[in-house]
Amino acid sequence: MAIDPNMTPVEVLRLALEREKQAVAFYKEAAEHCNHPAAKATFLAMVEEEKDHLRRIEEDLDRYFYQDN
């Protein structure tokens, strides 16, 4: 799914969440199938980066859209 100009900011952030979840799954799978130690470490580091992105997006959704400001 691409970003539609008519999407609300919340819809765009929800889309971003889904893409981050897909990225986590991608890097986890890459690490599982990787025999090269340095590459495996890189993939696992990317999993943590994507998890951090998920956390930040969820926090922003809560802070700016789901709670009274």
DSSP file (Angstrom, degrees, kcal/mol; ACC not computed):
  #  RESIDUE AA STRUCTURE BP1 BP2  ACC     N-H-->O    O-->H-N    N-H-->O    O-->H-N    TCO  KAPPA ALPHA  PHI   PSI    X-CA   Y-CA   Z-CA
    1    1 A M              0   0    0      0, 0.0     2,-0.2     0, 0.0     3,-0.0   0.000 360.0 360.0 360.0 133.1    0.0    0.0    0.0
    2    2 A A        -     0   0    0      1,-0.1     2,-0.4     0, 0.0    13,-0.0  -0.568 360.0 -88.4 -97.3 163.9    1.3    3.4   -0.9
    3    3 A I        -     0   0    0     -2,-0.2    -1,-0.1     2,-0.0     9,-0.0  -0.609  40.9-151.8 -74.0 126.9    0.7    6.7    0.8
    4    4 A D    >   -     0   0    0     -2,-0.4     3,-2.4     1,-0.1     8,-0.0  -0.833  18.1-129.3 -98.3 135.8   -2.5    8.3   -0.6
    5    5 A P  T 3  S+     0   0    0      0, 0.0    -1,-0.1     0, 0.0    -2,-0.0   0.724 109.1  58.0 -58.1 -19.6   -2.6   12.1   -0.4
    6    6 A N  T 3  S+     0   0    0      2,-0.0     2,-0.1     0, 0.0    -3,-0.0   0.455  81.4 113.1 -90.5  -0.4   -6.0   11.7    1.2
    7    7 A M    <   -     0   0    0     -3,-2.4    -4,-0.0     1,-0.1     0, 0.0  -0.427  67.3-124.0 -71.7 145.7   -4.7    9.7    4.1
    8    8 A T     >  -     0   0    0     -2,-0.1     4,-2.2     1,-0.1     5,-0.2  -0.428  27.7-106.0 -79.1 162.8   -4.8   11.2    7.6
    9    9 A P  H  > S+     0   0    0      0, 0.0     4,-2.5     0, 0.0     5,-0.2   0.885 122.9  53.7 -56.7 -38.0   -1.6   11.5    9.6
   10   10 A V  H  > S+     0   0    0      1,-0.2     4,-2.5     2,-0.2     5,-0.2   0.912 107.7  50.1 -63.9 -42.0   -2.9    8.6   11.8
   11   11 A E  H  > S+     0   0    0      2,-0.2     4,-2.1     1,-0.2    -1,-0.2   0.897 110.7  49.7 -63.5 -39.8   -3.4    6.4    8.8
   12   12 A V  H  X S+     0   0    0     -4,-2.2     4,-2.3     2,-0.2    -2,-0.2   0.916 111.7  48.2 -65.6 -42.7    0.1    7.2    7.5
   13   13 A L  H  X S+     0   0    0     -4,-2.5     4,-2.2     2,-0.2    -2,-0.2   0.877 110.1  51.8 -66.8 -36.6    1.6    6.3   10.9
   14   14 A R  H  X S+     0   0    0     -4,-2.5     4,-2.0     2,-0.2    -1,-0.2   0.896 109.6  50.1 -64.7 -39.0   -0.4    3.1   11.1
   15   15 A L  H  X S+     0   0    0     -4,-2.1     4,-2.2     2,-0.2    -2,-0.2   0.909 108.7  52.4 -63.0 -42.2    1.0    2.2    7.6
   16   16 A A  H  X S+     0   0    0     -4,-2.3     4,-2.4     1,-0.2    -2,-0.2   0.896 106.2  54.3 -60.8 -40.3    4.5    3.0    8.9
   17   17 A L  H  X S+     0   0    0     -4,-2.2     4,-2.4     1,-0.2    -1,-0.2   0.926 108.0  49.2 -58.9 -45.1    3.9    0.7   11.8
   18   18 A E  H  X S+     0   0    0     -4,-2.0     4,-2.1     1,-0.2    -1,-0.2   0.903 111.2  49.2 -62.8 -40.8    3.0   -2.1    9.4
   19   19 A R  H  X S+     0   0    0     -4,-2.2     4,-2.1     2,-0.2    -1,-0.2   0.883 109.9  51.1 -67.5 -37.3    6.1   -1.5    7.3
   20   20 A E  H  X S+     0   0    0     -4,-2.4     4,-2.4     2,-0.2    -2,-0.2   0.905 109.0  51.6 -65.3 -40.3    8.3   -1.5   10.4
   21   21 A K  H  X S+     0   0    0     -4,-2.4     4,-2.2     1,-0.2    -2,-0.2   0.900 109.7  50.0 -62.0 -40.2    6.8   -4.8   11.5
   22   22 A Q  H  X S+     0   0    0     -4,-2.1     4,-2.5     1,-0.2    -1,-0.2   0.890 109.3  51.6 -64.2 -38.6    7.5   -6.2    8.0
   23   23 A A  H  X S+     0   0    0     -4,-2.1     4,-2.7     2,-0.2     5,-0.3   0.904 107.8  52.0 -66.1 -40.6   11.1   -5.0    8.3
   24   24 A V  H  X S+     0   0    0     -4,-2.4     4,-2.4     1,-0.2     5,-0.2   0.949 111.9  46.4 -58.0 -48.9   11.5   -6.7   11.7
   25   25 A A  H  X S+     0   0    0     -4,-2.2     4,-2.4     1,-0.2    -2,-0.2   0.898 111.8  52.1 -61.7 -41.0   10.3  -10.0   10.2
   26   26 A F  H  X S+     0   0    0     -4,-2.5     4,-2.5     1,-0.2    -2,-0.2   0.949 112.5  43.1 -60.6 -51.2   12.6   -9.6    7.2
   27   27 A Y  H  X S+     0   0    0     -4,-2.7     4,-2.4     2,-0.2    -1,-0.2   0.854 112.5  53.6 -68.3 -34.2   15.7   -9.0    9.2
   28   28 A K  H  X S+     0   0    0     -4,-2.4     4,-2.3    -5,-0.3    -1,-0.2   0.939 111.4  45.8 -62.3 -46.1   14.8  -11.8   11.7
   29   29 A E  H  X S+     0   0    0     -4,-2.4     4,-1.6     1,-0.2    -2,-0.2   0.907 111.3  52.3 -63.7 -41.8   14.5  -14.2    8.8
   30   30 A A  H  < S+     0   0    0     -4,-2.5     4,-0.4     1,-0.2    -1,-0.2   0.917 110.6  48.3 -60.5 -42.8   17.7  -13.0    7.2
   31   31 A A  H >< S+     0   0    0     -4,-2.4     3,-1.0     1,-0.2    -1,-0.2   0.895 108.4  54.6 -64.2 -40.2   19.5  -13.5   10.5
   32   32 A E  H 3< S+     0   0    0     -4,-2.3    -1,-0.2     1,-0.2    -2,-0.2   0.830 114.4  40.0 -63.4 -32.2   18.1  -17.0   10.8
   33   33 A H  T 3< S+     0   0    0     -4,-1.6     2,-0.4    -3,-0.2    -1,-0.2   0.356  94.7 103.5 -99.0   4.9   19.3  -18.1    7.4
   34   34 A C    <   -     0   0    0     -3,-1.0    -4,-0.0    -4,-0.4    -3,-0.0  -0.756  40.7-179.4 -97.6 132.0   22.7  -16.4    7.6
   35   35 A N        +     0   0    0     -2,-0.4    -1,-0.1     5,-0.0    -4,-0.1   0.485  60.1  94.6-101.2  -7.0   25.9  -18.3    8.2
   36   36 A H     >  -     0   0    0      1,-0.2     4,-3.0     2,-0.0     5,-0.2  -0.781  67.4-149.6 -90.2 116.6   28.2  -15.3    8.1
   37   37 A P  H  > S+     0   0    0      0, 0.0     4,-2.4     0, 0.0     5,-0.2   0.876  94.0  46.4 -56.2 -43.8   28.7  -14.0   11.7
   38   38 A A  H  > S+     0   0    0      2,-0.2     4,-2.0     1,-0.2     5,-0.1   0.913 115.1  46.5 -67.6 -40.9   29.2  -10.4   10.8
   39   39 A A  H  > S+     0   0    0      2,-0.2     4,-2.7     1,-0.2    -1,-0.2   0.917 111.5  51.9 -66.3 -42.2   26.2  -10.3    8.5
   40   40 A K  H  X S+     0   0    0     -4,-3.0     4,-2.5     1,-0.2    -2,-0.2   0.923 109.5  50.0 -59.7 -43.8   24.1  -12.1   11.1
   41   41 A A  H  X S+     0   0    0     -4,-2.4     4,-2.2    -5,-0.2    -1,-0.2   0.888 110.1  51.2 -61.3 -39.5   25.1   -9.5   13.7
   42   42 A T  H  X S+     0   0    0     -4,-2.0     4,-2.3     2,-0.2    -2,-0.2   0.933 110.0  48.7 -63.4 -46.1   24.1   -6.7   11.3
   43   43 A F  H  X S+     0   0    0     -4,-2.7     4,-1.9     1,-0.2    -2,-0.2   0.910 111.9  49.1 -61.3 -41.9   20.7   -8.3   10.6
   44   44 A L  H  X S+     0   0    0     -4,-2.5     4,-1.7     1,-0.2    -1,-0.2   0.869 109.8  51.8 -67.1 -35.1   20.1   -8.7   14.4
   45   45 A A  H  X S+     0   0    0     -4,-2.2     4,-2.1     1,-0.2    -1,-0.2   0.893 107.5  52.9 -65.2 -38.6   21.1   -5.1   14.9
   46   46 A M  H  X S+     0   0    0     -4,-2.3     4,-2.7     2,-0.2     5,-0.2   0.868 103.2  57.6 -65.3 -36.0   18.7   -4.0   12.2
   47   47 A V  H  X S+     0   0    0     -4,-1.9     4,-2.3     1,-0.2    -1,-0.2   0.938 108.3  46.7 -56.2 -46.2   15.9   -5.9   14.1
   48   48 A E  H  X S+     0   0    0     -4,-1.7     4,-2.0     2,-0.2    -2,-0.2   0.884 110.6  52.3 -66.4 -38.0   16.6   -3.8   17.1
   49   49 A E  H  X S+     0   0    0     -4,-2.1     4,-2.1     2,-0.2    -1,-0.2   0.933 110.8  47.2 -60.8 -46.2   16.6   -0.6   15.0
   50   50 A E  H  X S+     0   0    0     -4,-2.7     4,-2.4     1,-0.2    -2,-0.2   0.881 109.6  53.5 -65.7 -37.3   13.3   -1.4   13.5
   51   51 A K  H  X S+     0   0    0     -4,-2.3     4,-2.4    -5,-0.2    -1,-0.2   0.884 107.5  51.9 -63.0 -37.5   11.8   -2.3   16.9
   52   52 A D  H  X S+     0   0    0     -4,-2.0     4,-2.5     2,-0.2    -2,-0.2   0.903 108.0  51.3 -64.8 -40.3   13.0    1.2   18.1
   53   53 A H  H  X S+     0   0    0     -4,-2.1     4,-2.6     2,-0.2     5,-0.2   0.922 109.1  51.3 -60.8 -43.5   11.2    2.7   15.1
   54   54 A L  H  X S+     0   0    0     -4,-2.4     4,-2.7     1,-0.2    -2,-0.2   0.940 110.6  48.5 -57.6 -48.0    8.0    0.8   16.1
   55   55 A R  H  X S+     0   0    0     -4,-2.4     4,-2.5     1,-0.2    -1,-0.2   0.913 111.9  48.9 -59.8 -44.3    8.3    2.1   19.7
   56   56 A R  H  X S+     0   0    0     -4,-2.5     4,-2.3     2,-0.2    -1,-0.2   0.905 112.0  47.7 -65.6 -41.5    8.8    5.7   18.6
   57   57 A I  H  X S+     0   0    0     -4,-2.6     4,-2.6     2,-0.2    -1,-0.2   0.926 112.7  49.2 -65.0 -43.7    5.8    5.6   16.2
   58   58 A E  H  X S+     0   0    0     -4,-2.7     4,-2.4    -5,-0.2    -2,-0.2   0.910 111.3  50.0 -61.4 -42.0    3.6    4.1   18.8
   59   59 A E  H  X S+     0   0    0     -4,-2.5     4,-3.0    -5,-0.2    -1,-0.2   0.912 111.3  48.5 -62.4 -43.0    4.7    6.7   21.3
   60   60 A D  H  X S+     0   0    0     -4,-2.3     4,-2.9     2,-0.2     5,-0.5   0.898 109.5  52.2 -66.3 -40.0    4.0    9.5   18.9
   61   61 A L  H  X>S+     0   0    0     -4,-2.6     4,-2.0     1,-0.2     5,-1.6   0.947 114.5  43.3 -58.7 -47.1    0.6    8.1   18.0
   62   62 A D  I  <>S+     0   0    0     -4,-2.4     5,-0.7     3,-0.2     4,-0.4   0.934 118.2  44.4 -62.8 -46.4   -0.2    8.0   21.7
   63   63 A R  I  <5S+     0   0    0     -4,-3.0    -2,-0.2    -5,-0.2    -1,-0.2   0.913 126.7  25.2 -67.5 -45.0    1.2   11.4   22.5
   64   64 A Y  I  <5S+     0   0    0     -4,-2.9    -3,-0.2    -5,-0.2    -1,-0.2   0.664 134.9  19.8 -99.9 -17.9   -0.2   13.3   19.5
   65   65 A F  I  <5S+     0   0    0     -4,-2.0    -3,-0.2    -5,-0.5    -2,-0.1   0.673 121.4  42.0-126.7 -25.1   -3.3   11.5   18.5
   66   66 A Y  I   <S+     0   0    0     -5,-1.6     2,-0.3    -4,-0.4    -4,-0.2   0.516 104.6  58.2-109.7  -4.7   -4.7    9.2   21.2
   67   67 A Q  S   <S-     0   0    0     -5,-0.7     2,-0.3    -6,-0.3     0, 0.0  -0.894  88.9-100.2-122.3 154.5   -4.4   11.3   24.4
   68   68 A D              0   0    0     -2,-0.3    -3,-0.1     1,-0.1    -2,-0.1  -0.548 360.0 360.0 -68.3 132.7   -5.7   14.7   25.3
   69   69 A N              0   0    0     -2,-0.3    -1,-0.1    -5,-0.1    -6,-0.0   0.433 360.0 360.0 -94.6 360.0   -3.0   17.3   24.9
